[in-house]
Every structure is written in structure tokens, then in C-alpha cells.
Amino acid sequence: MKYIIAENGNFPPQYNVLEESEDGIYRVVFGPDPDLEDAQRKHAELSGITKRAKKEDGTFKADDPSTPDINEAYVSGKKPVKKKTVKKSPAKKKTVAKKKTVKKK
């Protein structure tokens, strides 16, 4: 699915998150919302983007502990789930067959 953020063009602006359907028509899945950050957060959540949020000076934002349901350190508002690492078994050593030596008389 493809998601985009659209502005209504009025003042004050209202933002919608639209989803493209199979027939090519965009439908509203979130909004209207006057806050662009909320629309960006919803867009990232729907798109599966786990990108770190940055301040205006380019440094990473920290999570605000007073809001336990939203993680401000990520654009989507949620911390990405770590993938479990699969432990590989150690590789088995290949044994080389020894050649039989035949003694000549």
C-alpha cells in the first residue's frame, strides 16, 4: 500500500494521510489534523518506517518519559521491535578420506 500526506490548502492548514487503493483512488485513513507532526507520525506508522526523529539542528530527539504511550525518539512514535537473532550451530568439520597406500613388492 502507498501512503501520502496531503494538505487541504486552506489557512490554517489541515493534514490528511491518504492510502492508495487498488483502483488508484486515494482514500483518507487519518485526519484532518492541524498538526503536521501527527500526520507524519501516522504516515510513518502506516508505512512501517522506523526512522529516528531529529531536532531542527539535526541532532536526534530523546524520548519524553512523561508520555509512555508515544516514543518521540522515532518518527512513527513507536520503538522498532528488535529481530531475534538465530544462533547458528558451529560448522561441522569435513573429514578427508585418507588414501590407502599399497606397498609394492
N, C-alpha and C positions, 0 to 999 in steps of 0.2 A: 504494500500500500504506500502511496505517496501522500505526504502531508505538507501543507504550506501555511504560512501566516499571512492573513490579508487584513488591510486597514480599510475602514469604511470611507475615508476621505473627508469626513466632517471634523469640526472642531467642537469639543475635544475629541481626539481620535478614539475609536473603539476597535479592538483587535479580535479577530476570529481565527481559529485553527480549522482549516478545511482538509477534508480527505477526498482523494480522487477515487471515484468508484470505477467499476469495470467498464461502464459505458462512457467514461471520460468526463463525467459531470462531477464538479466539486460540491461536497455537502459539508455543512457546518457540524463539527464534532465538539467544539469548545468555543464559548464566547457568546455575546460580545463582552469584552473585558477592557477596561480603560488602562490597565497596567500591561505594558509590553513584556516585562519580565515574566509575568504569569503566563502570558501566551507563549513565550519562548520556552518556559519550563514544561508546559503541557505538550508543545510540539516535540521537544526532546524526549519526553516520556513516551509518547506515542511512537516516535521513530526509533526508539531503542538506542538513542545516543547517550553515552556516558562520558561526557566531556566535563573537565574541571571548569568551574566558573572563575572569572578573573575580574579584578577591580579595574578602575579606569586607568591606573598607572601600569597595568599589565601583570601585576603580581596576583597570586592565587588568593581567592577568598577563603576564609575559615568558616567552619560550621558554627552557627549560633546555638549554644546549648539551651537557650530559653524556648526554642521551638523544636521539640523532639520529633514531630511528625514530618518536618521538612529539613533536608540537609542542604544548606546554602552553598556548600563547597562544590556541588555539582549542578550543572545547568538543569538537569532533569529533576532535581530536588530529591533524588534517591541515590544512595551509595550503590555502586555496582556490586553484584554478587560475585564473589571470588569463585573461579572454577576450581574444582577439586583436581589435584594432580594425581595421576595414576602412577603408582610405583611400578617400575619395570623390574622384572626379575633379572638377575645377572645373566649375562650371555653365557651359554654353555660353551666350554672349550671343545673345539673339534679335535678328535684324535686321528692322527695319521696312521694308517695301516703300515706296519713295517714290512719291508720286502724280505722274503725268505732268501737266504743265501744258500746256494748249492755248492758243496765242496767238490772240486774236481780231483779225480784220482790220477 
